Amino acid sequence: MPTSRLLLPILNFQALLRMSYAYLKKKNPLKEMYFGILSYLSNMLTANKRLKVVQHRVNHLNFRVNQMEKLIDENNQYNHSNGRILNQLR
């Protein structure tokens, strides 16, 4: 019996080491940190390019809205041209 009392903490410690090793092997925090840093750097380096793409989209949408407003104004029956320009375009 006295040997089992002395052996139990050693077995518990070995079990803890095995579980820790399995966790580190599965999760690998250093690898996750490495890929996190790489993705952060990639995002920082491509942020300016993505900003330009978004600005282009916004400018294009504003252009299309202005086109539609212009056509609506030209087709307004209360306007001086009474919609003749839009009818000619059809």
C-alpha positions as CSV (number, residue, x, y, z in Angstrom):
1,M,0.0,0.0,0.0
2,P,2.7,2.6,0.7
3,T,4.1,2.2,-2.8
4,S,0.8,3.0,-4.4
5,R,0.6,6.3,-2.4
6,L,4.0,7.2,-3.7
7,L,3.3,6.0,-7.2
8,L,0.0,7.9,-7.6
9,P,1.4,11.4,-7.9
10,I,3.9,10.2,-10.4
11,L,1.2,8.6,-12.5
12,N,-0.9,11.7,-12.3
13,F,2.0,13.8,-13.4
14,Q,2.7,11.5,-16.3
15,A,-1.0,11.6,-17.4
16,L,-0.8,15.4,-17.2
17,L,2.3,15.4,-19.4
18,R,0.6,13.1,-21.9
19,M,-2.5,15.3,-22.1
20,S,-0.4,18.4,-22.4
21,Y,1.7,16.9,-25.2
22,A,-1.5,15.8,-27.0
23,Y,-3.0,19.3,-26.7
24,L,0.1,21.0,-27.9
25,K,0.4,18.6,-30.8
26,K,-3.2,19.2,-31.8
27,K,-3.5,22.9,-31.3
28,N,0.1,24.0,-31.8
29,P,-0.1,27.6,-30.5
30,L,3.2,28.6,-32.0
31,K,2.0,27.6,-35.5
32,E,-1.3,29.5,-34.9
33,M,0.6,32.6,-33.8
34,Y,2.8,32.4,-36.9
35,F,-0.2,32.1,-39.3
36,G,-1.9,34.9,-37.3
37,I,1.1,37.2,-37.8
38,L,1.3,36.3,-41.5
39,S,-2.4,37.0,-42.1
40,Y,-2.1,40.4,-40.2
41,L,0.8,41.4,-42.4
42,S,-1.0,40.3,-45.5
43,N,-4.0,42.4,-44.5
44,M,-1.9,45.4,-43.8
45,L,-0.1,45.2,-47.1
46,T,-3.2,44.8,-49.2
47,A,-5.4,47.3,-47.3
48,N,-4.5,50.2,-49.7
49,K,-5.4,48.1,-52.7
50,R,-8.7,47.1,-51.3
51,L,-9.4,50.7,-50.3
52,K,-8.9,51.8,-53.9
53,V,-11.3,49.0,-55.2
54,V,-13.9,50.2,-52.7
55,Q,-13.5,53.8,-53.7
56,H,-13.9,52.8,-57.4
57,R,-17.1,51.0,-56.6
58,V,-18.5,53.9,-54.7
59,N,-17.6,56.3,-57.5
60,H,-19.2,54.0,-60.1
61,L,-22.4,53.7,-58.0
62,N,-22.5,57.5,-57.7
63,F,-22.1,57.8,-61.4
64,R,-25.0,55.4,-62.0
65,V,-27.2,57.2,-59.6
66,N,-26.5,60.5,-61.2
67,Q,-27.3,59.0,-64.6
68,M,-30.6,57.7,-63.3
69,E,-31.5,61.1,-61.8
70,K,-30.6,62.8,-65.0
71,L,-32.9,60.5,-67.0
72,I,-35.7,60.9,-64.5
73,D,-35.3,64.7,-64.8
74,E,-35.3,64.5,-68.6
75,N,-38.5,62.4,-68.5
76,N,-40.3,64.6,-66.0
77,Q,-43.6,65.7,-67.5
78,Y,-43.4,69.0,-65.7
79,N,-40.0,69.7,-67.3
80,H,-39.8,71.9,-70.5
81,S,-38.9,68.9,-72.8
82,N,-41.9,66.8,-71.5
83,G,-39.9,63.5,-71.8
84,R,-39.2,63.7,-75.5
85,I,-35.5,62.9,-75.0
86,L,-36.2,59.6,-73.2
87,N,-38.8,58.6,-75.8
88,Q,-36.3,59.2,-78.6
89,L,-33.8,57.0,-76.8
90,R,-36.2,54.1,-76.8
